[in-house]
Amino acid sequence: MQYPDYTSKSAALYERARQYLPGGNTRTTIFLKPYQIYAARGSGCRVWDVDGNERIDCINNFTAGIHGYAHPELVRVAKQQLELGSAFGMQTESEIDLAQLLSERVSSVDQSRFANSGTEAVMTAIKAARAFTRRPKIAKCEGAYHGTYDYAEVSLDSPAREGGQRWPESVAYAVGTPRGVTDDVVTLPFNDIDTSVAILRTHAAELAGILIDPMPNRVGLVPADRGYVQAMRHVASETGALLIFDEVIAFRLGFNGAQKIWGVDADLTTFGKIIGGGFPVGAVGGSRDVMAVFDPTNGKPPVPHGGTFSANPMTMVAGLKAMQLLDPPAFEKLDTLGSRIRSGFDEAFLRARIEGRTTGMGSLLKIHFTMRAIRDYQTARPDPAAAHRMSQLMTGLLNEGVLIAPNGLLALSTPMSDADVDEVIRAFERALSKLDR
C-alpha cells in the first residue's frame, strides 16, 4: 500500500466529494491531506479501504467502537431490531434496559436521558445545571474537548500563556461565537489545584457547573491528579455548583467508568460513544433531584428535551449488548493490551533515539514527540517540529497497515490480540525509522 497514490479510488472519490461537500469533508477531525481515505468495510479490529488495503484500526471511530467491527452479537441484535422497526414516535422497553445498566454501573447515576451524540449530552447537561442552580456560568478546563456546543468548546484552542500568566483566558473556538458565550465560560488550568480553586471561588455566585473530563485527549491524554478531581468535587459542593463528569470517552476506562477510578461522585455524568454499540448515542445521567429538571409529569419541565432519534431502539439494543459484553474480563484484557502497546512504543522511541513518549491508561494512549513532563494543555502543545513528525508518523503508519488519529490518539478494541499489538508495535518501529532526522 502507498499513500498518497493519486491513481487510487480514494483520491478519485475525494475529487468527487469536493464538488458536494465543503473541502470534500463532513468531519474536520478525520480530514487528511492531500486526500482522504475511504472505508469499504470492517471486521474485528481491521478495516479495508475502497482500494482493498487492509489496516489494523487503532482509533475505532475515535474511541466509539470498543468491539471493533461487525461483532456477531451486535450484528444479531441490530438485525433483530431492524426487522421490528428502527425508530418510533413512542418509547420502547430497550431504553429502560440501557438506563438501568448505567445506573447499576455508576453509583452517582439514578436516572438517565438519552440523546444522539456526546455533544448533545454535554449540551443537555449544561442546560440542566443552569436550570437546577438558576445560574449562568460554566467552568471547564483549558484545551479540553467536550463536543461542538459553543459553550463547551470555549478555550479548546487556547493560545500559549505568557510568562507568569496563571489564569487562562476564555477564548472562542469558532469564528463568530458571541462575546456573551465566552463571558459565561470560566476557563481553568488542568491539574493546577490552587489556581483552579481560586478562579472558581471568584465566580462562585454565578457558577452553575464545573465540567471536567478526567483524562482529556486534547489536553495530552494525561490523567488528572486524583487531588485535582477531589478539589473540583469539594469546590462544587462548597459553591452550590454541580460537578459534571464528561465520560463520553472516559467511560471506556473501566467497568464502573472513570468516577470509580478517581473516587468521586458527580452530580451529572455525560456518556456517548461505547454505550451505543456502534450507533449514534449520547446520554446524561445524574441524581434523581437534579434529573427532575427534565420531568414533564406536571407540565412543561425546566428543561424540555427531545430528539427524533433519541433513545431509538436500534441504538438502545446494540448499546445494551455492547455494554454487557464489556464485563470485567474484557476490561482486564483491554488494560493489558494498553499497557503492552504503551510500553512497546516507549521502548521503540528509545531504540530509535527519537524524543518521544506515550500517555494514557486502560485502552487509550497518545503519542507525543517530546520528553518533557505533560500535565496540562500548555505542556501538551506540540511545537512545529513535533507537529510535522506526527504528520509523518501517521502517514508512515498508514503505509505500514495501521490507522491512528491525526493527533496521535489510539483506542484499542476487544477483538485485538497480543499478535495484533505486536504487529502494531513493529509497524510503529518501521514508521519511526523513516522520519526526518
PyMOL commands that set and color helices and strands:
alter all, ss='L'
color gray80, all
select helices_A, chain A and resi 9-20+22-24+28-30+60-63+72-84+93-105+118-133+179-183+193-202+204-206+217-219+226-239+250-253+257-262+273-276+288-294+313-325+328-352+377-380+384-399+418-433
alter helices_A, ss='H'
color red, helices_A
select strands_A, chain A and resi 39-43+46-49+54-57+111-115+137-141+185-188+207-212+242-246+268-272+282-286+357-359+364-368+402-403+409-411
alter strands_A, ss='S'
color yellow, strands_A
deselect
rebuild
show_as cartoon
